[in-house]
Amino acid sequence: MARTLPNPIPYSRIMPGAQVRFRKRYTVLMTNAAERIGAVVLRAADDDGIVPVERAGAVAGDAVAVLDGVLLGNGGREVIRPDGTPRSPYARVLLEEIGVMVYQIVLAHRTFLRKRLPGDVRYWMERSSVSEMSIGRRTMRELTIDQMLERFPQLSREDAQKASRLRLFDPNPLAAYEAPHTWVDPSGYRLSDRIWRVDQRTRQQLDAMLMDGISQGLSAVDIARLSTRYLIPGREKVRTNKPYGSDMSYDAMRLARTEISAGANNAAYIAARRNPYVDGIDIARSLNGDPTCPICPQHATIDLSGVRVREPYPIDGAPIPPFHPHDMCGVRSSMTQSVQSVEDDLRAVLAASREANLTPYVSPVQAEQFTRNLLGDVLWNITRQALPIQPPLL
């Protein structure tokens, strides 16, 4: 197989960028938490700088409460409300970075479409007011020609064929998209549940580390320093065979990487579906991927070195990463049709739509509305506030 051509819609750096931004922000959250936990330990020390064993339970309880405040906030197990409102600092940072990333992916499609769409077609698509939305993963298929004719009897069969290929009038255009807070994983958990489970594992590790240090008579200063090394990503790991391990940031970071990957790839897929120039989906392995991974090669069309190993998936039949935790495989748009043939079909459908009074569904050309449809009103407003330059209100 030959080396692949450059991605026609270059957003491959967007997902890694979100990962980097999240890590920095999470590091700030956990640095503040570690300082507060250190203060809890130091306040409990006696005149010799040692925390008495009888105070261990109270110290661990107060320290765990600090951790809960970062991961769970005031939400308990409902870390994110059903409408998408985050109730903890961790959840807010994660959802902000996912939202910004989704918007950037949609903007990449908008930039591509604005450069290629004929002016009259672009004008027509930019003024669409149809934004039907239905969130929740289920199989998404193009309308058949007969279904298209039944839905739009004003169209000729030839125009119905073109409209079907372009996917401008498919019902429930966002039916294949899963918003970050509503995605249910194979175990049946939503994001709130997954964050809660991370908190439970991390608090057990923190509790065990504190109780162990106090029972061994470590100084309060040393225990406070250990808390910092355990909780903050990137700090030198503690060499230990203790059951609480050497890195308490691992679970929270792994969850974030997986959620960011899922958010990016779902957005990239649905934006590709609404882009009439795209007719296939590539799954590209990350340059930083594990070369020994047994799972990703089963799905990838582009390998670690950028070489095509199988043909693109049909746009309705692509598996969407992540395929496992930490997976950084990415969805890419594939375009095998000639630009001219797509433009001819677009103009023909535009002409037919004027006679039949048809309006296409919202597409990435309307980046703000499209992203709002993907994220929902609450997450879109959170995303707007997190952007350096806020897009217009809708």
C-alpha positions as CSV (number, residue, x, y, z in Angstrom):
1,M,0.0,0.0,0.0
2,A,1.2,3.5,-0.8
3,R,1.7,6.2,1.8
4,T,-1.5,8.2,2.4
5,L,-2.1,11.7,1.1
6,P,-2.3,14.5,3.6
7,N,-5.6,14.6,5.5
8,P,-7.9,16.8,3.4
9,I,-9.3,18.3,6.6
10,P,-6.3,18.8,8.8
11,Y,-7.4,18.5,12.4
12,S,-5.1,15.7,13.6
13,R,-3.4,18.0,16.1
14,I,-6.6,19.1,17.7
15,M,-7.1,16.1,19.9
16,P,-3.5,16.0,21.2
17,G,-3.8,19.7,21.9
18,A,-6.8,19.1,24.1
19,Q,-5.0,16.4,25.9
20,V,-2.1,18.7,26.6
21,R,-4.3,21.5,27.8
22,F,-6.3,19.2,30.1
23,R,-3.1,17.8,31.6
24,K,-1.9,21.3,32.5
25,R,-5.2,22.3,34.0
26,Y,-5.6,19.1,35.9
27,T,-2.1,19.6,37.3
28,V,-3.1,23.0,38.7
29,L,-6.2,21.4,40.3
30,M,-4.2,18.6,41.9
31,T,-1.3,21.0,42.9
32,N,-3.9,23.1,44.9
33,A,-5.4,19.9,46.3
34,A,-2.1,18.5,47.4
35,E,-1.2,21.8,49.1
36,R,-4.5,21.6,51.0
37,I,-4.0,18.0,51.9
38,G,-0.5,18.8,53.1
39,A,-1.9,21.5,55.3
40,V,-4.4,19.0,56.8
41,V,-1.5,16.7,57.7
42,L,0.7,19.4,59.1
43,R,-2.0,20.8,61.3
44,A,-2.5,17.4,62.9
45,A,1.1,17.0,63.8
46,D,2.3,17.1,67.4
47,D,5.3,19.1,68.7
48,D,7.6,16.5,67.3
49,G,6.2,16.9,63.8
50,I,4.6,13.5,63.9
51,V,0.9,12.8,63.4
52,P,-0.4,10.7,66.3
53,V,-2.0,7.4,65.3
54,E,-5.2,8.3,67.0
55,R,-5.6,11.3,64.7
56,A,-5.0,9.2,61.5
57,G,-8.7,8.6,60.7
58,A,-9.6,12.3,61.0
59,V,-6.6,13.3,58.9
60,A,-7.5,10.7,56.2
61,G,-11.1,11.8,56.2
62,D,-10.3,15.5,55.8
63,A,-7.8,14.7,53.0
64,V,-10.2,12.5,51.1
65,A,-12.8,15.3,51.4
66,V,-10.4,17.6,49.6
67,L,-9.9,15.1,46.8
68,D,-13.7,14.6,46.6
69,G,-14.1,18.3,46.2
70,V,-11.9,18.3,43.1
71,L,-13.4,15.1,41.4
72,L,-17.0,15.1,42.6
73,G,-17.6,18.7,43.8
74,N,-21.0,18.9,45.4
75,G,-22.7,16.4,43.1
76,G,-22.0,13.1,44.9
77,R,-22.4,10.5,42.2
78,E,-24.2,12.9,39.9
79,V,-21.1,14.8,39.0
80,I,-22.7,16.1,35.8
81,R,-26.4,17.0,35.7
82,P,-28.5,15.4,33.0
83,D,-28.5,18.7,31.0
84,G,-24.7,18.7,31.0
85,T,-23.9,21.1,33.9
86,P,-20.7,20.0,35.6
87,R,-20.7,20.0,39.4
88,S,-17.0,19.5,40.1
89,P,-13.8,21.3,39.0
90,Y,-12.5,18.2,37.3
91,A,-15.7,17.7,35.3
92,R,-15.8,21.3,34.2
93,V,-12.2,21.3,33.0
94,L,-12.8,18.1,31.1
95,L,-16.0,19.2,29.5
96,E,-14.6,22.6,28.6
97,E,-11.6,21.0,26.8
98,I,-13.9,18.5,25.0
99,G,-16.2,21.3,23.9
100,V,-13.4,23.5,22.6
101,M,-12.0,20.6,20.8
102,V,-15.3,19.7,19.2
103,Y,-15.8,23.3,18.0
104,Q,-12.3,23.3,16.5
105,I,-13.0,20.1,14.6
106,V,-16.2,21.6,13.2
107,L,-14.4,24.8,12.3
108,A,-11.9,22.7,10.3
109,H,-14.8,21.3,8.3
110,R,-16.2,24.8,7.9
111,T,-12.9,26.2,6.6
112,F,-12.8,23.3,4.1
113,L,-16.4,23.8,2.9
114,R,-16.0,27.6,2.6
115,K,-13.1,27.1,0.3
116,R,-14.8,24.6,-2.0
117,L,-18.5,25.1,-2.0
118,P,-19.8,27.1,-4.9
119,G,-21.0,30.5,-3.7
120,D,-24.7,29.9,-4.4
121,V,-24.6,26.5,-2.7
122,R,-22.8,27.9,0.3
123,Y,-25.3,30.7,0.6
124,W,-28.1,28.1,0.5
125,M,-26.5,25.8,3.2
126,E,-25.5,28.7,5.4
127,R,-29.2,29.7,5.7
128,S,-30.5,26.3,6.8
129,S,-32.8,26.5,9.8
130,V,-33.4,22.7,10.1
131,S,-31.5,21.4,13.0
132,E,-33.3,18.2,14.1
133,M,-31.3,16.4,16.6
134,S,-31.5,13.0,18.3
135,I,-28.6,12.0,20.6
136,G,-27.7,8.4,21.3
137,R,-25.7,5.9,19.3
138,R,-27.6,3.7,16.8
139,T,-26.9,2.6,13.3
140,M,-27.2,5.5,10.9
141,R,-28.0,4.9,7.2
142,E,-28.6,7.1,4.2
143,L,-32.1,7.4,2.9
144,T,-32.7,5.0,0.1
145,I,-33.9,6.4,-3.2
146,D,-37.4,5.2,-2.6
147,Q,-37.4,6.7,0.9
148,M,-36.1,9.9,-0.4
149,L,-38.9,10.1,-3.0
150,E,-41.5,9.2,-0.4
151,R,-40.2,11.9,1.9
152,F,-39.8,14.5,-0.9
153,P,-42.2,13.5,-3.7
154,Q,-41.4,16.8,-5.5
155,L,-37.9,15.4,-6.5
156,S,-37.2,13.5,-9.7
157,R,-35.6,10.1,-9.2
158,E,-32.3,11.5,-10.5
159,D,-32.3,14.4,-8.1
160,A,-33.3,12.0,-5.3
161,Q,-30.2,9.9,-6.1
162,K,-28.0,12.9,-5.9
163,A,-29.6,14.2,-2.7
164,S,-29.1,10.7,-1.1
165,R,-25.4,10.7,-2.0
166,L,-24.9,14.2,-0.5
167,R,-26.7,13.3,2.8
168,L,-28.1,16.8,3.0
169,F,-31.7,15.7,3.9
170,D,-31.1,12.6,6.0
171,P,-33.4,12.4,9.0
172,N,-31.9,12.8,12.5
173,P,-28.6,14.0,11.2
174,L,-27.0,13.8,14.6
175,A,-28.4,10.4,15.6
176,A,-25.0,8.8,15.5
177,Y,-23.4,11.4,17.9
178,E,-23.1,10.9,21.6
179,A,-22.7,14.0,23.7
180,P,-19.8,13.6,26.3
181,H,-22.1,13.5,29.3
182,T,-24.6,11.0,27.7
183,W,-22.3,8.5,26.2
184,V,-22.9,5.1,27.9
185,D,-19.8,2.8,27.8
186,P,-19.9,-1.0,27.3
187,S,-20.3,-1.4,31.1
188,G,-23.4,0.8,31.2
189,Y,-21.7,3.8,32.8
190,R,-22.2,7.5,31.9
191,L,-19.5,10.1,32.4
192,S,-20.8,11.0,35.9
193,D,-20.5,7.3,36.9
194,R,-17.0,7.0,35.4
195,I,-15.7,10.1,37.3
196,W,-17.3,8.7,40.5
197,R,-15.5,5.4,40.1
198,V,-12.2,7.2,39.5
199,D,-12.8,9.2,42.7
200,Q,-13.5,6.0,44.6
201,R,-10.3,4.3,43.5
202,T,-8.2,7.4,44.0
203,R,-9.6,8.1,47.5
204,Q,-8.8,4.5,48.5
205,Q,-5.2,5.0,47.4
206,L,-4.9,8.3,49.2
207,D,-6.5,6.9,52.4
208,A,-4.2,3.9,52.3
209,M,-1.1,6.0,51.8
210,L,-1.9,8.4,54.6
211,M,-2.8,5.7,57.1
212,D,0.3,3.8,56.2
213,G,2.6,6.8,56.6
214,I,1.1,7.8,59.9
215,S,1.2,4.2,61.3
216,Q,4.9,4.0,60.3
217,G,5.7,7.2,62.1
218,L,6.7,9.3,59.1
219,S,7.0,13.0,59.8
220,A,4.1,15.2,58.8
221,V,6.4,17.0,56.4
222,D,7.3,13.8,54.6
223,I,3.7,12.6,54.4
224,A,2.8,16.0,52.9
225,R,5.6,15.7,50.3
226,L,4.4,12.1,49.5
227,S,0.9,13.4,48.8
228,T,2.3,15.9,46.3
229,R,4.4,13.3,44.5
230,Y,1.5,10.9,44.4
231,L,-1.3,13.3,43.3
232,I,0.4,15.6,40.7
233,P,0.9,14.2,37.2
234,G,4.5,14.2,36.0
235,R,6.1,14.3,39.5
236,E,8.9,11.8,40.2
237,K,7.1,8.5,41.0
238,V,7.6,7.0,44.4
239,R,9.4,3.7,44.4
240,T,7.2,1.4,46.4
241,N,5.5,-2.0,46.4
242,K,2.7,-0.7,48.6
243,P,-0.8,-1.7,47.4
244,Y,-1.7,2.0,46.8
245,G,0.8,2.1,44.0
246,S,3.0,5.0,42.9
247,D,0.8,7.3,40.9
248,M,-2.7,8.5,42.1
249,S,-3.2,10.7,39.1
250,Y,-3.2,7.7,36.7
251,D,-7.0,6.9,36.8
252,A,-8.1,10.4,36.4
253,M,-5.7,11.1,33.5
254,R,-6.6,7.8,31.8
255,L,-10.3,8.6,32.0
256,A,-9.7,12.1,30.6
257,R,-7.6,10.8,27.7
258,T,-10.3,8.3,26.8
259,E,-13.1,10.8,27.0
260,I,-11.3,13.4,24.9
261,S,-10.6,10.7,22.3
262,A,-14.2,9.7,22.2
263,G,-15.4,13.3,22.0
264,A,-13.0,14.1,19.2
265,N,-13.8,11.0,17.1
266,N,-17.5,11.2,17.5
267,A,-17.4,14.9,16.4
268,A,-15.1,14.2,13.5
269,Y,-17.4,11.4,12.3
270,I,-20.6,13.3,12.4
271,A,-19.0,16.4,10.9
272,A,-17.8,14.2,8.0
273,R,-21.3,12.8,7.6
274,R,-22.6,16.4,7.1
275,N,-19.8,17.3,4.7
276,P,-21.0,16.3,1.1
277,Y,-17.5,16.0,-0.2
278,V,-16.7,13.1,2.2
279,D,-17.6,9.6,1.2
280,G,-15.5,7.4,3.4
281,I,-13.8,7.2,6.8
282,D,-10.2,6.4,7.7
283,I,-9.1,5.3,11.1
284,A,-5.5,6.5,11.5
285,R,-3.3,5.2,14.3
286,S,-1.6,7.8,16.5
287,L,2.1,8.3,15.9
288,N,2.5,7.9,19.7
289,G,0.5,4.6,19.7
290,D,1.7,1.4,21.1
291,P,3.2,-0.7,18.2
292,T,2.4,-3.9,20.1
293,C,-1.3,-3.1,20.6
294,P,-3.4,-6.1,19.5
295,I,-6.7,-4.1,19.1
296,C,-6.1,-1.1,17.0
297,P,-4.6,-2.8,14.0
298,Q,-7.9,-4.7,13.6
299,H,-9.6,-1.5,12.8
300,A,-7.0,0.9,11.4
301,T,-6.9,1.8,7.8
302,I,-3.7,3.9,8.3
303,D,-0.9,2.5,10.3
304,L,1.6,4.0,12.7
305,S,3.9,5.1,9.9
306,G,1.2,6.8,7.9
307,V,0.8,3.9,5.3
308,R,-2.6,2.8,4.2
309,V,-3.2,-0.8,5.2
310,R,-6.8,-1.1,3.9
311,E,-9.3,0.9,2.0
312,P,-11.4,3.6,3.8
313,Y,-14.6,2.4,5.5
314,P,-17.9,3.4,3.9
315,I,-19.2,6.5,5.7
316,D,-22.0,4.4,7.2
317,G,-19.9,1.5,8.3
318,A,-16.9,2.9,10.1
319,P,-16.0,1.7,13.7
320,I,-15.4,4.8,15.8
321,P,-12.5,5.0,18.3
322,P,-11.6,4.7,21.1
323,F,-11.3,0.9,21.0
324,H,-9.7,0.7,24.5
325,P,-8.6,3.1,27.3
326,H,-5.7,5.5,26.3
327,D,-6.6,4.9,22.6
328,M,-5.5,7.8,20.4
329,C,-6.5,6.5,17.0
330,G,-8.3,9.2,15.0
331,V,-11.1,9.5,12.6
332,R,-10.1,11.1,9.2
333,S,-12.3,12.1,6.3
334,S,-11.7,10.3,3.0
335,M,-12.7,11.8,-0.3
336,T,-12.6,9.7,-3.4
337,Q,-15.2,11.6,-5.5
338,S,-14.0,14.4,-7.8
339,V,-14.7,17.9,-6.5
340,Q,-16.4,18.7,-9.8
341,S,-18.9,15.8,-9.6
342,V,-19.8,16.8,-6.0
343,E,-20.3,20.4,-7.1
344,D,-22.5,19.3,-10.1
345,D,-24.7,17.2,-7.7
346,L,-24.9,20.1,-5.2
347,R,-26.0,22.6,-7.9
348,A,-28.6,20.1,-9.2
349,V,-30.0,19.5,-5.7
350,L,-30.0,23.2,-5.0
351,A,-32.1,23.8,-8.2
352,A,-34.5,21.1,-7.3
353,S,-34.8,22.3,-3.7
354,R,-36.0,25.7,-4.9
355,E,-38.8,24.1,-6.8
356,A,-39.7,21.7,-4.0
357,N,-39.1,24.2,-1.2
358,L,-36.5,21.9,0.5
359,T,-34.0,23.0,3.2
360,P,-31.0,21.0,4.1
361,Y,-30.2,20.1,7.7
362,V,-27.6,22.2,9.6
363,S,-24.0,21.4,8.6
364,P,-20.5,22.4,9.7
365,V,-20.8,25.5,7.4
366,Q,-22.9,26.8,10.3
367,A,-20.2,26.0,12.8
368,E,-21.8,27.6,15.9
369,Q,-25.2,26.1,15.4
370,F,-23.8,22.7,14.4
371,T,-21.6,22.6,17.6
372,R,-24.5,23.7,19.7
373,N,-26.5,20.8,18.3
374,L,-23.7,18.4,19.1
375,L,-23.1,19.5,22.6
376,G,-26.5,20.8,23.8
377,D,-27.2,24.3,25.1
378,V,-25.4,24.0,28.4
379,L,-22.2,22.5,27.1
380,W,-22.2,25.0,24.2
381,N,-22.5,27.9,26.6
382,I,-19.7,26.5,28.7
383,T,-17.6,26.0,25.6
384,R,-18.2,29.6,24.4
385,Q,-17.0,30.9,27.8
386,A,-13.8,28.9,27.5
387,L,-12.8,30.1,24.1
388,P,-10.3,33.0,23.8
389,I,-12.6,34.8,21.4
390,Q,-16.3,34.0,21.9
391,P,-18.4,33.2,18.9
392,P,-21.7,35.0,18.4
393,L,-24.7,34.1,20.5
394,L,-27.4,32.0,18.7
